[in-house]
Amino acid sequence: MENLIKAMERIRPSKEYSSHNGKLVFYKGDDEPTQEEIDAEILLIESEFVASEYQRKRKSDYDKEGLSFDKFVELLIEDDTQGLKDFRDARNLVKVKHQKP
């Protein structure tokens, strides 16, 4: 259902509708999307989600390793050369572990 709503927001952003028992109910006008349009948009949303899986995994690992932007800035301000090297090495390990498709 979530992807159905996302699809509608993307293909008919100004269309007024609601959801009732898993079906869309339209309020105004004749410009209802076809089921084919909706299905195609849902497939696109699902493929984008799968394609960005590496990003979600990287973010999770960055958080676990304490590799935040704030930490990076802190190391720069402190001029911590070894800390920056360790930060870069840890970041690269996460990138190798979760490569782009």
Backbone as JSON Lines, residues from 0, in Angstrom:
{"i":0,"aa":"M","n":[0.82,-1.19,0.0],"ca":[0.0,0.0,0.0],"c":[0.87,1.26,0.0]}
{"i":1,"aa":"E","n":[1.98,1.19,0.73],"ca":[2.88,2.35,0.79],"c":[3.4,2.71,-0.6]}
{"i":2,"aa":"N","n":[3.79,1.7,-1.38],"ca":[4.29,1.97,-2.72],"c":[3.19,2.48,-3.65]}
{"i":3,"aa":"L","n":[1.96,2.05,-3.42],"ca":[0.84,2.55,-4.21],"c":[0.66,4.05,-3.97]}
{"i":4,"aa":"I","n":[0.74,4.46,-2.74],"ca":[0.6,5.88,-2.42],"c":[1.77,6.68,-2.99]}
{"i":5,"aa":"K","n":[2.99,6.14,-2.85],"ca":[4.15,6.82,-3.43],"c":[4.0,6.96,-4.94]}
{"i":6,"aa":"A","n":[3.51,5.89,-5.58],"ca":[3.33,5.93,-7.03],"c":[2.34,7.01,-7.42]}
{"i":7,"aa":"M","n":[1.24,7.11,-6.7],"ca":[0.24,8.13,-6.99],"c":[0.82,9.54,-6.8]}
{"i":8,"aa":"E","n":[1.6,9.73,-5.76],"ca":[2.19,11.04,-5.51],"c":[3.15,11.43,-6.63]}
{"i":9,"aa":"R","n":[3.77,10.42,-7.24],"ca":[4.72,10.71,-8.31],"c":[4.05,10.91,-9.67]}
{"i":10,"aa":"I","n":[3.01,10.13,-9.98],"ca":[2.43,10.25,-11.31],"c":[1.27,11.25,-11.39]}
{"i":11,"aa":"R","n":[0.59,11.47,-10.27],"ca":[-0.49,12.46,-10.23],"c":[-0.39,13.25,-8.92]}
{"i":12,"aa":"P","n":[0.63,14.09,-8.78],"ca":[0.86,14.76,-7.49],"c":[-0.28,15.66,-7.03]}
{"i":13,"aa":"S","n":[-1.04,16.22,-7.95],"ca":[-2.1,17.14,-7.52],"c":[-3.48,16.48,-7.52]}
{"i":14,"aa":"K","n":[-3.53,15.2,-7.8],"ca":[-4.81,14.49,-7.87],"c":[-5.33,14.22,-6.46]}
{"i":15,"aa":"E","n":[-6.62,14.44,-6.25],"ca":[-7.23,14.17,-4.95],"c":[-7.81,12.77,-4.95]}
{"i":16,"aa":"Y","n":[-7.4,11.97,-3.99],"ca":[-7.86,10.59,-3.87],"c":[-7.72,10.13,-2.44]}
{"i":17,"aa":"S","n":[-8.31,9.0,-2.15],"ca":[-8.09,8.36,-0.85],"c":[-7.97,6.87,-1.09]}
{"i":18,"aa":"S","n":[-7.61,6.18,-0.05],"ca":[-7.45,4.74,-0.13],"c":[-8.51,4.1,0.75]}
{"i":19,"aa":"H","n":[-9.18,3.11,0.19],"ca":[-10.22,2.4,0.95],"c":[-10.11,0.92,0.62]}
{"i":20,"aa":"N","n":[-9.81,0.11,1.64],"ca":[-9.66,-1.34,1.46],"c":[-8.67,-1.69,0.36]}
{"i":21,"aa":"G","n":[-7.56,-0.96,0.3],"ca":[-6.5,-1.25,-0.67],"c":[-6.78,-0.75,-2.07]}
{"i":22,"aa":"K","n":[-7.86,-0.01,-2.27],"ca":[-8.19,0.54,-3.58],"c":[-8.22,2.06,-3.5]}
{"i":23,"aa":"L","n":[-7.9,2.68,-4.62],"ca":[-7.91,4.14,-4.68],"c":[-9.29,4.63,-5.08]}
{"i":24,"aa":"V","n":[-9.74,5.68,-4.41],"ca":[-11.01,6.32,-4.72],"c":[-10.67,7.76,-5.1]}
{"i":25,"aa":"F","n":[-11.07,8.16,-6.33],"ca":[-10.75,9.49,-6.82],"c":[-11.93,10.42,-6.61]}
{"i":26,"aa":"Y","n":[-11.61,11.69,-6.32],"ca":[-12.64,12.66,-5.98],"c":[-13.05,13.56,-7.15]}
{"i":27,"aa":"K","n":[-12.08,14.01,-7.93],"ca":[-12.4,15.03,-8.94],"c":[-11.79,14.64,-10.28]}
{"i":28,"aa":"G","n":[-12.48,14.99,-11.33],"ca":[-11.94,14.92,-12.67],"c":[-11.85,13.52,-13.25]}
{"i":29,"aa":"D","n":[-11.45,13.48,-14.52],"ca":[-11.36,12.22,-15.25],"c":[-9.93,11.75,-15.43]}
{"i":30,"aa":"D","n":[-8.99,12.47,-14.88],"ca":[-7.59,12.18,-15.14],"c":[-7.04,11.1,-14.21]}
{"i":31,"aa":"E","n":[-7.77,10.01,-14.1],"ca":[-7.3,8.91,-13.25],"c":[-6.22,8.14,-14.0]}
{"i":32,"aa":"P","n":[-5.16,7.75,-13.3],"ca":[-4.13,6.97,-13.96],"c":[-4.64,5.57,-14.27]}
{"i":33,"aa":"T","n":[-4.07,4.98,-15.31],"ca":[-4.43,3.6,-15.63],"c":[-3.72,2.66,-14.67]}
{"i":34,"aa":"Q","n":[-4.22,1.46,-14.58],"ca":[-3.56,0.45,-13.74],"c":[-2.15,0.18,-14.24]}
{"i":35,"aa":"E","n":[-1.96,0.25,-15.56],"ca":[-0.63,0.04,-16.14],"c":[0.35,1.13,-15.69]}
{"i":36,"aa":"E","n":[-0.13,2.38,-15.65],"ca":[0.72,3.48,-15.18],"c":[1.12,3.26,-13.72]}
{"i":37,"aa":"I","n":[0.13,2.89,-12.93],"ca":[0.39,2.67,-11.5],"c":[1.36,1.51,-11.31]}
{"i":38,"aa":"D","n":[1.13,0.4,-12.0],"ca":[2.0,-0.78,-11.88],"c":[3.43,-0.46,-12.3]}
{"i":39,"aa":"A","n":[3.57,0.3,-13.41],"ca":[4.91,0.67,-13.88],"c":[5.63,1.53,-12.85]}
{"i":40,"aa":"E","n":[4.92,2.46,-12.24],"ca":[5.54,3.35,-11.24],"c":[5.93,2.56,-10.0]}
{"i":41,"aa":"I","n":[5.08,1.63,-9.59],"ca":[5.41,0.78,-8.43],"c":[6.66,-0.04,-8.71]}
{"i":42,"aa":"L","n":[6.77,-0.6,-9.92],"ca":[7.98,-1.35,-10.28],"c":[9.22,-0.46,-10.22]}
{"i":43,"aa":"L","n":[9.09,0.77,-10.69],"ca":[10.2,1.71,-10.63],"c":[10.59,2.02,-9.19]}
{"i":44,"aa":"I","n":[9.62,2.25,-8.33],"ca":[9.88,2.52,-6.91],"c":[10.59,1.34,-6.27]}
{"i":45,"aa":"E","n":[10.11,0.14,-6.55],"ca":[10.72,-1.07,-5.97],"c":[12.15,-1.26,-6.48]}
{"i":46,"aa":"S","n":[12.39,-1.0,-7.77],"ca":[13.75,-1.16,-8.3],"c":[14.69,-0.11,-7.73]}
{"i":47,"aa":"E","n":[14.2,1.11,-7.5],"ca":[15.02,2.15,-6.87],"c":[15.39,1.76,-5.45]}
{"i":48,"aa":"F","n":[14.44,1.15,-4.75],"ca":[14.7,0.71,-3.38],"c":[15.79,-0.37,-3.35]}
{"i":49,"aa":"V","n":[15.69,-1.33,-4.25],"ca":[16.69,-2.4,-4.32],"c":[18.05,-1.84,-4.71]}
{"i":50,"aa":"A","n":[18.06,-0.92,-5.68],"ca":[19.32,-0.35,-6.15],"c":[20.03,0.48,-5.09]}
{"i":51,"aa":"S","n":[19.29,1.01,-4.13],"ca":[19.91,1.85,-3.11],"c":[20.19,1.08,-1.81]}
{"i":52,"aa":"E","n":[20.08,-0.23,-1.86],"ca":[20.31,-1.03,-0.65],"c":[21.72,-0.81,-0.09]}
{"i":53,"aa":"Y","n":[22.71,-0.71,-0.98],"ca":[24.08,-0.49,-0.52],"c":[24.19,0.79,0.29]}
{"i":54,"aa":"Q","n":[23.42,1.82,-0.06],"ca":[23.47,3.09,0.67],"c":[22.94,2.91,2.09]}
{"i":55,"aa":"R","n":[21.86,2.18,2.23],"ca":[21.3,1.94,3.57],"c":[22.27,1.13,4.42]}
{"i":56,"aa":"K","n":[22.91,0.14,3.82],"ca":[23.87,-0.67,4.56],"c":[25.1,0.15,4.95]}
{"i":57,"aa":"R","n":[25.57,0.99,4.02],"ca":[26.71,1.86,4.34],"c":[26.37,2.79,5.5]}
{"i":58,"aa":"K","n":[25.2,3.42,5.43],"ca":[24.82,4.35,6.5],"c":[24.8,3.66,7.84]}
{"i":59,"aa":"S","n":[24.25,2.46,7.87],"ca":[24.19,1.71,9.11],"c":[25.6,1.44,9.65]}
{"i":60,"aa":"D","n":[26.49,1.01,8.78],"ca":[27.87,0.73,9.21],"c":[28.62,2.0,9.58]}
{"i":61,"aa":"Y","n":[28.4,3.07,8.83],"ca":[29.04,4.35,9.2],"c":[28.63,4.75,10.61]}
{"i":62,"aa":"D","n":[27.34,4.62,10.9],"ca":[26.84,4.97,12.24],"c":[27.47,4.08,13.31]}
{"i":63,"aa":"K","n":[27.56,2.78,13.03],"ca":[28.15,1.85,13.99],"c":[29.61,2.16,14.26]}
{"i":64,"aa":"E","n":[30.32,2.61,13.23],"ca":[31.75,2.9,13.35],"c":[32.03,4.32,13.83]}
{"i":65,"aa":"G","n":[30.99,5.11,14.02],"ca":[31.18,6.5,14.45],"c":[31.75,7.38,13.37]}
{"i":66,"aa":"L","n":[31.43,7.08,12.12],"ca":[31.97,7.82,10.98],"c":[31.01,8.9,10.52]}
{"i":67,"aa":"S","n":[30.72,9.83,11.4],"ca":[29.79,10.91,11.08],"c":[30.55,12.11,10.5]}
{"i":68,"aa":"F","n":[29.8,12.97,9.85],"ca":[30.39,14.19,9.31],"c":[30.95,15.06,10.44]}
{"i":69,"aa":"D","n":[30.23,15.1,11.56],"ca":[30.7,15.87,12.71],"c":[32.05,15.37,13.2]}
{"i":70,"aa":"K","n":[32.22,14.05,13.23],"ca":[33.49,13.47,13.66],"c":[34.6,13.88,12.68]}
{"i":71,"aa":"F","n":[34.3,13.86,11.39],"ca":[35.26,14.25,10.37],"c":[35.7,15.71,10.58]}
{"i":72,"aa":"V","n":[34.73,16.59,10.79],"ca":[35.04,18.01,11.01],"c":[35.87,18.19,12.27]}
{"i":73,"aa":"E","n":[35.51,17.46,13.31],"ca":[36.26,17.53,14.56],"c":[37.73,17.15,14.34]}
{"i":74,"aa":"L","n":[37.96,16.1,13.58],"ca":[39.33,15.68,13.28],"c":[40.07,16.72,12.46]}
{"i":75,"aa":"L","n":[39.37,17.36,11.54],"ca":[39.99,18.43,10.74],"c":[40.39,19.61,11.62]}
{"i":76,"aa":"I","n":[39.46,20.03,12.47],"ca":[39.72,21.18,13.34],"c":[40.9,20.9,14.27]}
{"i":77,"aa":"E","n":[40.94,19.68,14.8],"ca":[42.03,19.31,15.72],"c":[43.32,19.02,14.99]}
{"i":78,"aa":"D","n":[43.27,19.03,13.65],"ca":[44.44,18.72,12.83],"c":[45.03,17.37,13.23]}
{"i":79,"aa":"D","n":[44.14,16.41,13.43],"ca":[44.51,15.05,13.87],"c":[44.8,14.19,12.64]}
{"i":80,"aa":"T","n":[46.04,14.22,12.19],"ca":[46.42,13.5,10.97],"c":[46.17,12.0,11.1]}
{"i":81,"aa":"Q","n":[46.56,11.41,12.2],"ca":[46.35,9.97,12.38],"c":[44.86,9.65,12.48]}
{"i":82,"aa":"G","n":[44.12,10.49,13.17],"ca":[42.68,10.3,13.28],"c":[42.0,10.36,11.92]}
{"i":83,"aa":"L","n":[42.44,11.31,11.08],"ca":[41.87,11.42,9.73],"c":[42.22,10.19,8.88]}
{"i":84,"aa":"K","n":[43.45,9.7,9.04],"ca":[43.84,8.49,8.3],"c":[43.0,7.3,8.75]}
{"i":85,"aa":"D","n":[42.81,7.16,10.06],"ca":[41.99,6.07,10.58],"c":[40.54,6.19,10.11]}
{"i":86,"aa":"F","n":[40.04,7.42,10.1],"ca":[38.68,7.69,9.63],"c":[38.54,7.27,8.17]}
{"i":87,"aa":"R","n":[39.49,7.7,7.34],"ca":[39.47,7.36,5.91],"c":[39.55,5.86,5.71]}
{"i":88,"aa":"D","n":[40.43,5.19,6.45],"ca":[40.58,3.74,6.31],"c":[39.3,3.01,6.7]}
{"i":89,"aa":"A","n":[38.66,3.44,7.8],"ca":[37.41,2.81,8.25],"c":[36.31,3.05,7.22]}
{"i":90,"aa":"R","n":[36.26,4.25,6.69],"ca":[35.25,4.58,5.68],"c":[35.45,3.74,4.42]}
{"i":91,"aa":"N","n":[36.69,3.58,4.01],"ca":[36.97,2.77,2.82],"c":[36.61,1.3,3.03]}
{"i":92,"aa":"L","n":[36.81,0.79,4.23],"ca":[36.42,-0.59,4.52],"c":[34.91,-0.77,4.36]}
{"i":93,"aa":"V","n":[34.15,0.2,4.84],"ca":[32.69,0.13,4.69],"c":[32.31,0.2,3.2]}
{"i":94,"aa":"K","n":[32.98,1.05,2.44],"ca":[32.68,1.18,1.03],"c":[33.01,-0.11,0.26]}
{"i":95,"aa":"V","n":[34.08,-0.78,0.65],"ca":[34.44,-2.05,0.01],"c":[33.42,-3.12,0.38]}
{"i":96,"aa":"K","n":[33.0,-3.12,1.64],"ca":[32.03,-4.11,2.12],"c":[30.68,-3.97,1.43]}
{"i":97,"aa":"H","n":[30.26,-2.73,1.17],"ca":[28.96,-2.45,0.56],"c":[29.17,-1.64,-0.71]}
{"i":98,"aa":"Q","n":[29.59,-2.31,-1.78],"ca":[29.89,-1.63,-3.03],"c":[28.63,-1.27,-3.8]}
{"i":99,"aa":"K","n":[28.78,-0.24,-4.64],"ca":[27.68,0.14,-5.52],"c":[27.43,-0.99,-6.5]}
{"i":100,"aa":"P","n":[26.16,-1.18,-6.86],"ca":[25.86,-2.26,-7.85],"c":[26.38,-1.93,-9.23]}
